[in-house]
Amino acid sequence: MSISADEVNYLIYRYLQENGYAHTAFTFAYESLVAKSSVAYTDVPPGALIAFLQKGLEYVSIEEHIQEVCIYLFYPFWQSFGE
């Protein structure tokens, strides 16, 4: 799964609009050409940028936890190969 620059720009634009930064949103949309991208006509739920970032942080946290658990569980096994 990947996300394009146009999609990121649209999420930022929507975030700015939703949080009352109308002038900043307008300027950002003009400079990033959000209105000319195909992403501008997609249906994106409110708060999408924050939700996307939160899920990303949760994923990173889960990944770190899995690495810690694997090291804890398999370290004794790896040590036996060193002897």
C-alpha positions as CSV (number, residue, x, y, z in Angstrom):
1,M,0.0,0.0,0.0
2,S,1.3,3.4,-0.9
3,I,0.0,7.0,-0.9
4,S,0.8,9.6,-3.5
5,A,1.9,13.2,-3.0
6,D,-1.5,14.4,-4.4
7,E,-3.3,12.3,-1.8
8,V,-1.2,13.6,1.0
9,N,-1.7,17.2,-0.2
10,Y,-5.4,16.7,-0.4
11,L,-5.5,15.3,3.2
12,I,-3.5,18.3,4.4
13,Y,-5.8,20.7,2.5
14,R,-8.9,19.0,4.1
15,Y,-7.3,19.2,7.5
16,L,-6.7,22.9,7.1
17,Q,-10.3,23.5,6.0
18,E,-11.8,21.4,8.7
19,N,-9.9,23.3,11.4
20,G,-10.7,26.8,10.3
21,Y,-7.5,27.7,8.4
22,A,-9.4,29.0,5.4
23,H,-6.7,31.3,4.1
24,T,-4.0,28.8,4.6
25,A,-6.1,26.1,2.9
26,F,-6.7,28.3,0.0
27,T,-3.0,29.2,-0.4
28,F,-2.0,25.6,0.0
29,A,-4.5,24.4,-2.5
30,Y,-3.3,27.0,-5.0
31,E,0.4,26.1,-4.6
32,S,-0.1,22.4,-4.5
33,L,-2.6,22.3,-7.4
34,V,-5.0,20.2,-5.3
35,A,-8.0,21.3,-7.4
36,K,-6.4,20.1,-10.6
37,S,-5.7,16.6,-9.3
38,S,-8.1,13.7,-9.6
39,V,-8.0,13.2,-5.8
40,A,-9.9,16.4,-5.2
41,Y,-13.2,14.7,-6.3
42,T,-13.0,11.7,-4.0
43,D,-15.1,11.3,-0.9
44,V,-12.9,11.6,2.2
45,P,-14.4,11.4,5.6
46,P,-13.8,14.3,8.1
47,G,-10.7,13.9,10.2
48,A,-9.1,11.5,7.6
49,L,-5.5,12.9,8.1
50,I,-5.6,12.6,11.8
51,A,-7.1,9.0,11.6
52,F,-4.4,8.1,9.0
53,L,-1.6,9.4,11.2
54,Q,-3.0,7.7,14.3
55,K,-3.2,4.3,12.5
56,G,0.4,4.8,11.3
57,L,1.6,5.4,14.9
58,E,-0.3,2.4,16.2
59,Y,1.3,0.3,13.5
60,V,4.8,1.5,14.4
61,S,4.0,0.7,18.1
62,I,2.8,-2.8,17.3
63,E,5.8,-3.4,15.1
64,E,8.2,-2.3,17.9
65,H,6.3,-4.5,20.4
66,I,6.5,-7.6,18.1
67,Q,10.3,-7.0,17.7
68,E,10.7,-6.8,21.5
69,V,8.7,-10.0,22.0
70,C,10.6,-11.9,19.3
71,I,14.0,-10.9,20.9
72,Y,12.7,-12.0,24.3
73,L,11.4,-15.3,23.1
74,F,14.2,-16.3,20.7
75,Y,17.3,-14.8,22.2
76,P,18.1,-18.0,24.2
77,F,17.7,-20.0,21.0
78,W,20.1,-17.7,19.1
79,Q,22.6,-17.9,21.9
80,S,22.9,-21.6,21.6
81,F,24.1,-21.3,18.0
82,G,27.0,-19.2,19.1
83,E,28.6,-21.9,21.2
